[in-house]
Amino acid sequence: MADNEDTATPKRVTLSRRAKQVGRPQSRFNPMKVVQTRVPVPMYKYCKMVQALRFHSLTAMFADMVMQFRKEKPWEHGLYWRRPKAAVTYRDESLGKTGWTQINIHLDEKVKDDVELLCKSLDISMATFCYTAIYWWIEYVYPNK
């Protein structure tokens, strides 16, 4: 094997029937970390509507939302922490939906680590932090007029 050959394994690419790449190419310079939370389905649909009008992606909108939420600290001014509910439930041995959906919020490593430290100091979960941030974003930053 020559010294100048790249020995890294290539990334898998999904191709369509016409042999064209499916989906957006990944062009991130910084690796992202995932924070999972759950929100009511209508709330998530509203987030997607705001994103379509104001932001180029949901990732960018959620990152901006978390940064602004951390900066303004509305919990110090009376905002209560909201705990997310489960996305599914069991009743009489059957699976049922609760009207909540799980979402993944992709954040830069540094931002995610800062949020994690803040959550530990506030004694809340990261899911609670993110759900409350989404609630605050919808209720006070981009309210439905």
C-alpha positions as CSV (number, residue, x, y, z in Angstrom):
1,M,0.0,0.0,0.0
2,A,1.4,3.4,-0.9
3,D,2.0,6.0,1.7
4,N,-0.1,8.7,0.0
5,E,-3.3,6.6,-0.2
6,D,-6.1,7.4,2.2
7,T,-6.8,4.4,4.5
8,A,-9.9,5.9,6.1
9,T,-13.1,4.1,5.4
10,P,-15.4,6.1,3.1
11,K,-18.8,7.3,4.4
12,R,-21.8,5.4,3.3
13,V,-23.9,7.3,0.7
14,T,-27.4,6.4,-0.1
15,L,-28.1,6.5,-3.9
16,S,-31.5,6.9,-5.6
17,R,-32.6,4.7,-8.6
18,R,-30.9,7.2,-10.9
19,A,-27.6,6.8,-9.0
20,K,-27.7,10.3,-7.4
21,Q,-27.0,11.0,-3.8
22,V,-30.1,11.2,-1.6
23,G,-30.3,13.8,1.1
24,R,-28.0,16.7,2.0
25,P,-24.3,16.3,2.2
26,Q,-22.9,16.6,5.7
27,S,-20.7,19.7,5.8
28,R,-20.3,20.4,9.5
29,F,-16.9,21.4,10.8
30,N,-17.7,20.9,14.5
31,P,-19.2,17.6,15.7
32,M,-22.6,17.9,17.2
33,K,-24.1,16.3,20.3
34,V,-27.7,15.2,20.7
35,V,-30.0,16.2,23.5
36,Q,-33.3,14.3,23.5
37,T,-36.6,15.7,24.7
38,R,-40.3,15.3,24.1
39,V,-42.9,17.9,23.0
40,P,-46.6,17.9,22.1
41,V,-47.1,17.3,18.4
42,P,-48.8,20.7,17.8
43,M,-45.9,22.4,19.5
44,Y,-43.4,20.6,17.2
45,K,-45.5,21.5,14.1
46,Y,-45.4,25.2,15.2
47,C,-41.6,25.0,15.6
48,K,-41.3,23.7,12.1
49,M,-43.5,26.5,10.8
50,V,-41.4,29.2,12.6
51,Q,-38.3,27.5,11.2
52,A,-39.6,27.7,7.7
53,L,-40.2,31.4,8.0
54,R,-37.1,32.5,10.0
55,F,-34.3,29.9,10.0
56,H,-32.6,27.8,7.4
57,S,-32.9,24.6,9.4
58,L,-34.4,23.2,12.6
59,T,-30.8,22.6,13.9
60,A,-30.0,26.3,13.6
61,M,-33.3,27.3,15.2
62,F,-32.9,25.0,18.2
63,A,-29.2,26.1,18.6
64,D,-30.3,29.8,18.6
65,M,-33.1,29.0,21.0
66,V,-30.9,27.3,23.5
67,M,-28.3,30.0,23.3
68,Q,-30.9,32.8,23.9
69,F,-32.6,30.8,26.7
70,R,-29.2,30.4,28.5
71,K,-28.4,34.0,28.0
72,E,-31.7,35.5,29.2
73,K,-32.3,33.0,32.1
74,P,-36.1,33.4,32.2
75,W,-36.2,30.9,35.1
76,E,-34.7,33.6,37.3
77,H,-37.7,35.8,36.5
78,G,-40.5,33.4,37.3
79,L,-40.6,30.9,34.5
80,Y,-41.5,27.4,35.8
81,W,-39.7,24.3,34.6
82,R,-41.9,22.1,32.5
83,R,-41.3,18.4,32.5
84,P,-41.9,16.5,29.3
85,K,-44.3,13.6,29.3
86,A,-43.8,10.2,27.8
87,A,-44.3,9.7,24.0
88,V,-46.0,6.3,24.5
89,T,-48.1,4.7,27.2
90,Y,-49.2,1.2,28.0
91,R,-52.8,0.5,28.9
92,D,-54.3,-3.0,29.2
93,E,-51.2,-4.5,27.7
94,S,-51.5,-2.4,24.5
95,L,-49.3,0.4,23.3
96,G,-50.8,3.9,22.9
97,K,-49.7,7.3,21.8
98,T,-49.9,10.2,24.2
99,G,-49.7,13.0,21.6
100,W,-46.1,13.8,22.5
101,T,-43.2,13.2,20.1
102,Q,-39.5,12.8,20.8
103,I,-37.2,15.3,19.2
104,N,-33.4,15.4,19.0
105,I,-31.7,18.8,19.5
106,H,-28.3,18.9,17.9
107,L,-25.9,21.3,19.7
108,D,-22.2,22.0,19.5
109,E,-20.1,20.0,22.0
110,K,-19.2,23.1,24.0
111,V,-22.8,24.3,24.2
112,K,-24.1,20.9,25.2
113,D,-21.4,20.6,27.9
114,D,-22.4,24.1,29.2
115,V,-26.1,23.1,29.3
116,E,-25.2,19.9,31.1
117,L,-23.4,21.8,33.8
118,L,-26.2,24.3,34.1
119,C,-28.7,21.5,34.4
120,K,-26.7,19.8,37.2
121,S,-26.5,23.1,39.1
122,L,-30.2,23.6,38.7
123,D,-31.0,20.0,39.6
124,I,-33.1,19.4,36.4
125,S,-32.8,17.0,33.5
126,M,-31.6,18.2,30.1
127,A,-34.9,17.1,28.6
128,T,-36.7,19.4,31.0
129,F,-34.3,22.2,30.2
130,C,-34.9,21.8,26.4
131,Y,-38.6,21.4,26.7
132,T,-38.9,24.5,28.8
133,A,-36.7,26.4,26.3
134,I,-39.0,25.3,23.5
135,Y,-42.1,26.4,25.5
136,W,-40.4,29.8,26.3
137,W,-39.4,30.2,22.6
138,I,-43.0,29.6,21.4
139,E,-44.8,31.5,24.2
140,Y,-42.6,34.6,24.5
141,V,-40.1,34.9,21.5
142,Y,-42.3,33.8,18.6
143,P,-45.8,33.7,20.0
144,N,-48.7,32.7,17.8
145,K,-50.5,36.0,17.2
